[in-house]
């Protein structure tokens, strides 16, 4: 998937293998790629963190 360099960045992460395997199972159930699932999780986390600061 190509990224829009105006609004997006490419970032890599290092995960424990056990966590990665669990994440892959979640992705399979959600019908998402690992990359899109991680992006969704991070976006949700940041949104929730921002709400809790207000």
C-alpha positions, -999 to +999 in steps of 0.1 A: +000+000+000+014+034-010+016+061+016+006+098+011+038+115+021+019+147+028-002+132+055+014+098+065+047+084+076+061+049+075+072+036+109+086+002+119+082-015+153+100-043+171+076-067+188+080-098+210+074-129+188+046-141+211+028-107+209+032-107+171+017-141+168-013-130+189-016-099+168-017-120+136-046-140+150-065-108+158-058-095+123-071-127+108-104-123+127-106-086+119-096-092+082-069-066+084-032-066+077-008-064+107+002-029+096-033-016+094-042-032+127-012-017+144-021+017+129-057+014+142-045+004+177-021+033+178-047+058+165-073+046+191-047+048+219-037+084+210-074+095+207-082+080+241-051+095+257-060+129+242-096+126+257-083+117+291-061+149+293-091+172+288 
